[in-house]
């Protein structure tokens, strides 16, 4: 039973980690290098993460600076940022790529808050799937001779674990929404 709970906990932690990664990509009006984490650059014919072809920094709260390892990569990086559909407009000055992060409108803030909620729902689905797998394992063990009391106790422990992770998702989402809506 402990193995089923450990497996469920591991799956739930992965759901939380994925949620945190996705929430980092949602910008809240300030420049953040994590905004470009999902950008894939055509590096001599193969798609490569931006982090592997250049360095992303934030010289100030409204600007991202991309320093390519090779100057010939400035144009492909610029194209990749545009194609990533992040609403950012990269400017190539021949040395670095400068991205001014625009101020968010109220409507855009609401859209981003909805997207954050949607990511939270995806995380909750992952957590519930982990709970279902653990409960299925417990029911299978019960068929093979596990006592009903032990099965009930194990299911209650899995539910307690699930509730804790769902609460954590709710806290992360409310913090992100607060961050997004703050002007």
C-alpha positions as CSV (number, residue, x, y, z in Angstrom):
1,X,0.0,0.0,0.0
2,X,2.9,2.3,0.8
3,X,4.2,1.8,-2.7
4,X,0.9,2.9,-4.2
5,X,0.9,6.0,-2.1
6,X,4.5,6.8,-2.9
7,X,3.8,6.4,-6.6
8,X,0.7,8.6,-6.4
9,X,2.7,11.3,-4.4
10,X,5.4,11.2,-7.0
11,X,2.8,11.7,-9.9
12,X,1.2,14.5,-8.0
13,X,4.5,16.2,-7.4
14,X,5.2,16.0,-11.1
15,X,1.8,17.6,-11.8
16,X,2.8,20.5,-9.4
17,X,6.2,20.9,-11.0
18,X,4.7,21.0,-14.5
19,X,2.1,23.6,-13.3
20,X,4.9,25.8,-11.9
21,X,6.8,25.5,-15.2
22,X,3.7,26.5,-17.2
23,X,2.9,29.4,-14.8
24,X,6.4,30.8,-15.2
25,X,5.8,31.1,-18.9
26,X,2.7,33.2,-18.3
27,X,4.0,36.7,-18.0
28,X,2.7,39.2,-15.4
29,X,3.8,42.4,-17.0
30,X,7.5,42.1,-15.9
31,X,10.2,40.7,-18.0
32,X,11.3,37.2,-16.9
33,X,13.8,35.0,-18.8
34,X,11.5,32.0,-18.1
35,X,9.0,33.6,-20.6
36,X,11.3,32.3,-23.4
37,X,11.7,28.8,-22.0
38,X,9.4,27.2,-24.6
39,X,11.1,28.9,-27.6
40,X,12.8,26.4,-30.0
41,X,15.4,27.7,-32.4
42,X,16.3,26.2,-35.7
43,X,20.0,25.5,-35.0
44,X,21.5,24.2,-38.2
45,X,18.5,22.1,-39.1
46,X,17.5,20.8,-35.6
47,X,15.1,22.4,-33.2
48,X,17.1,23.5,-30.1
49,X,15.9,25.2,-26.9
50,X,16.8,28.9,-26.9
51,X,18.8,28.4,-23.6
52,X,21.2,26.2,-25.6
53,X,22.0,28.8,-28.3
54,X,22.1,32.0,-26.2
55,X,21.9,33.7,-22.9
56,X,18.6,35.4,-21.8
57,X,18.9,38.2,-19.2
58,X,16.7,41.0,-17.9
59,X,18.6,44.3,-17.7
60,X,15.4,46.0,-16.4
61,X,11.8,45.0,-15.5
62,X,10.5,45.8,-19.0
63,X,13.3,44.4,-21.2
64,X,14.7,41.0,-22.2
65,X,18.1,40.7,-23.7
66,X,19.2,37.7,-25.7
67,X,22.9,37.3,-26.3
68,X,23.5,34.5,-28.9
69,X,26.6,32.3,-28.6
70,X,27.1,32.8,-32.3
71,X,26.3,36.0,-34.2
72,X,24.9,34.0,-37.1
73,X,22.1,32.7,-34.8
74,X,20.6,36.2,-34.1
75,X,18.2,36.0,-37.1
76,X,17.0,32.4,-36.4
77,X,16.5,33.3,-32.7
78,X,14.5,36.4,-33.7
79,X,12.3,34.3,-36.0
80,X,11.8,31.6,-33.3
81,X,10.6,34.2,-30.8
82,X,8.1,35.6,-33.3
83,X,6.9,32.1,-34.2
84,X,6.5,31.2,-30.6
85,X,3.4,33.5,-30.6
86,X,4.2,35.1,-27.2
87,X,3.1,38.6,-28.3
88,X,6.7,39.8,-28.2
89,X,8.5,41.8,-30.8
90,X,12.3,41.1,-30.9
91,X,14.7,43.8,-32.2
92,X,18.0,42.6,-33.6
93,X,20.7,45.2,-33.4
94,X,23.4,43.0,-34.9
95,X,25.0,42.2,-31.5
96,X,22.1,41.2,-29.3
97,X,18.3,40.8,-29.5
98,X,16.4,43.3,-27.4
99,X,12.8,42.5,-26.5
100,X,10.6,45.2,-24.9
101,X,7.9,43.6,-22.8
102,X,4.7,45.7,-23.4
103,X,2.5,46.8,-20.5
104,X,-0.5,44.5,-20.2
105,X,-4.0,45.8,-20.9
106,X,-6.8,44.9,-18.5
107,X,-8.3,42.5,-21.1
108,X,-5.0,40.7,-21.6
109,X,-4.6,40.4,-17.9
110,X,-7.9,38.7,-17.7
111,X,-7.0,36.3,-20.5
112,X,-3.7,35.4,-18.8
113,X,-5.6,34.8,-15.5
114,X,-7.9,32.5,-17.4
115,X,-4.9,30.7,-18.9
116,X,-3.4,30.3,-15.4
117,X,-6.7,28.8,-14.1
118,X,-6.8,26.5,-17.1
119,X,-3.2,25.3,-16.3
120,X,-4.4,24.8,-12.7
121,X,-7.3,22.6,-13.9
122,X,-4.8,20.5,-16.0
123,X,-2.7,20.0,-12.9
124,X,-5.8,18.9,-10.9
125,X,-6.7,16.4,-13.6
126,X,-3.2,15.0,-13.3
127,X,-3.5,14.8,-9.5
128,X,-6.9,13.1,-9.7
129,X,-5.5,10.6,-12.3
130,X,-2.7,9.7,-9.8
131,X,-5.4,9.2,-7.1
132,X,-7.4,6.9,-9.4
133,X,-4.4,4.8,-10.2
134,X,-3.5,4.4,-6.5
135,X,-7.1,3.5,-5.7
136,X,-7.2,1.0,-8.5
137,X,-4.1,-0.6,-7.1
138,X,-5.6,-0.7,-3.7
139,X,-8.8,-2.3,-5.0
140,X,-6.7,-4.9,-6.9
141,X,-4.8,-5.6,-3.7
142,X,-8.1,-6.0,-1.8
143,X,-9.2,-8.7,-4.4
144,X,-5.9,-10.5,-3.7
145,X,-6.5,-10.6,0.0
146,X,-6.0,-7.2,1.6
147,X,-8.4,-6.6,4.4
148,X,-11.3,-4.2,3.9
149,X,-10.2,-2.0,6.8
150,X,-6.6,-1.7,5.4
151,X,-8.0,-0.8,2.0
152,X,-10.3,1.8,3.4
153,X,-7.4,3.3,5.5
154,X,-5.1,3.4,2.4
155,X,-7.8,5.0,0.3
156,X,-8.3,7.7,3.0
157,X,-4.6,8.4,3.0
158,X,-4.5,8.7,-0.7
159,X,-7.5,11.1,-0.5
160,X,-5.8,13.2,2.2
161,X,-2.7,13.4,-0.1
162,X,-4.9,14.4,-3.0
163,X,-6.6,17.1,-1.0
164,X,-3.2,18.5,0.0
165,X,-2.0,18.7,-3.5
166,X,-5.2,20.2,-4.8
167,X,-5.0,22.9,-2.1
168,X,-1.4,23.6,-3.2
169,X,-2.6,24.0,-6.9
170,X,-5.3,26.5,-5.7
171,X,-2.7,28.5,-3.7
172,X,-0.3,28.6,-6.7
173,X,-3.1,29.7,-9.0
174,X,-4.4,32.4,-6.7
175,X,-0.8,33.8,-6.2
176,X,-0.3,33.9,-10.0
177,X,-3.7,35.6,-10.6
178,X,-2.8,38.2,-8.0
179,X,0.5,38.7,-9.7
180,X,-1.1,39.0,-13.1
181,X,-3.8,41.4,-12.0
182,X,-1.4,43.7,-10.1
183,X,-0.6,46.8,-12.2
